[in-house]
Amino acid sequence: MTITAKFNGRCKRCGGSLPAGSRIEWTRDSGATHVDPTECAAASRPAEPVTKDARAIAEFLAAARERGLKFPKARFLAPGGGEIRLSVAGVQASVPGSIQVVVRDQWVGRIEPTGRVHGDALVNDAALLAALDVIAADPATAAKAYGALMGRCSFCDLPITDAGSVEVGYGPICAKRFGLPHAPKGTPMLTQEAA
């Protein structure tokens, strides 16, 4: 039967997205599919890379793995609030070594080691792609912005409390693992007064 989708979903025939409000063919046995099979061909086309600097992000996290960090991940500020979480996919993932992109606890896509960007939610979000370009251009500055706002290390997610780490936005151990500078200029540490 042909109905209107109440929720976002995936086509059982092609794996493409079925946004809420779209017309779908649904049966109890086979689930939801596109009404027209030609829509499957359009939905299953791989997304083309949109951001030119995505390879720099993949290389940044791969370098942390080469320095001995088993599961490198990083958090940065997302456009519109919340955080972007980037992590290297393990060997059992569909694309091992790719960078998984999660925004506000929702998977939006991946960046392959070659720099190709995949995932409808990622490819079609210009603000998010611009944020990834900023991160790729200068991960240290992006980590500093995250640490200053969140009060936590951009990489290990532990609270940052000493003066130098508060100033740069991450701790000296994470700086070494990710190949970033940790040279504070001496800004005093923020302290909490007892009531």
N, C-alpha and C positions, 0 to 999 in steps of 0.2 A: 504494500500500500504506500502511496505517496503522501508524505506528511511534512510539516515544518519542524526542523530540529529545535528542541528547547535548550540544548546545551551544546558547547563545542565538542566535537568528536573527530574520529578518524574513519575514513571509508574502508570497509572490510575488503574491497576489491583492490584498491590501489595504494592504500595507506595514506592518502592525501588528507588534508584537513577538511572538516565539515563544520563551518562556523555556525553558531546559534543563529536561527532565523532563516537558514538556507533550506531549500526544498530537497528532501532526501527520499530514497526508496528504503522502506524498512520492513523486515519480516522477523518473526521470532527466532527462526532457525538460523538465518544468515546475518542478522544485524543490519546496520545502516550502510548504504552505498550512495554514490552520486546517482541522481535520476538519469542523467545522460552519460553513457560510457565515454563520450569524448571529453567530458569534464575530468575523468580519471587521467587521461593523457596529459592534460594541462596541469593538474594538481601534482602529478608525480614527477614533473620535470625538476631536476636539481636546481637549487638556487645558485645564482652566479655570485662570485665574490663582489662585495660592494665597497668595503673599506680597504684602502691600499696598504695599511700598516698592520694588519692583523698578524702577519708572520712575526713581527717583533714581539708580540705578546706570547706566541707559542715558543719562540726562542728564549724569552725571559724565564718562563717557567721550566723549560727543558734544561736550561743552564743550572737552575736550582737543583734539579734532579741529578745532574752530573756532579754537583758539589756534594752529593750524598744524601739529600733530602728525599725520603722515600715517596711521599705523596705531597708534592708542592701545591699550595693553594694560596690565593690572595683575595682580599676584599677591598673594594673601592666604593666611592660614593656613586650612587645611581642617579640619573637625571630624574627629577620629580620626587626625590626622597628614597630612603632605604639604601640597600647595598647591592653591588654587583659582586658575585662570588665566582672566581675563576679557579678551576681545578683540573689537573691532568687526569685523563681517563686511564684506567688500568688496562691490563692485558686482556681481560675478559669483555671489555666494552666493544661495541660494534665498530668503533674506529679507535683502536688503542693509540695512546699518545696525543689524542686531540684534546683541546681545551674545552671543558664543559662550561657554559655560561649560564649562571642562575641569577635572576633578578628578583628580589623580594620573595625568596623561597620558591620561585617558579622557574623551571628549566625553559630557556628561550632559544637555545641553539648551541652550536659548537664551532670552534675554530680548528681546522685541521692543521697539522704541522706545516703544510705548504702555504698557509694563510687564507685558504678558502673558508668563507663564512657560510654556515648552513643553519636552517631553521627559520620558518616563516616569521615568527615573532621577532627574531633578531634582525633578519635581512630587511624587514619592512619598518623598522624603528630607527628613523634618522637620528634622533637624539641619543639613542643608545649606541649607535655606530660612531657618532661623534665623540661620545665619552670613551669608547674603546680606542679611538685614535689618540685622544689625550693621554690615556694610560700608556699606550705603546710608545708615544713620543718621550715621556718622562715618568717612568714608574715611581721614582723616588718622590717627586712632587705630588703625584696622585696619592701615594701612601701617606704622605705627610698630611694632606687634606683630610683623609679618612681618620687618621689617628687623632688629629686635632678636634674633630667633631665627635667621634665616638669614644675617645679615651681608651682605645684598645689598639693593639698592634694590628696592622693591616695583614700580616702574614700568619701569626700564630694565634691571634684573637685573645691574647692575654692582656690584662690591664697594663697600661704603661704609666709608671709612677715617677721614675727618676727624672731629673731635670733634662738630661740629654735626650732621653727617649721621647719625652713629651714634646720637646722641641722639634725633633726630626720625624716623629710619627711612628717609629718602630724601634725595637731594641737592637743592641749590638750583635746578638747571636743571629737574629733574622737578617740583619744587614750583611753579615758574613755569608750566610747561606744563599742569599739572593744577589750577592755581588753589588750591594748598594753602599754609598758612603754613610758613615755614622760619625760625623764630626760636628757636635753641637757647639754653638757659639757661646753658651753659658747663660741662657735664659733661665731665670729662677723657676724652681719647681712650684707647681700649684699645690697648695695644702688646704686641708679641710679643718676648720676650727671646731673645737669641741664645744658642745652646747652647754 
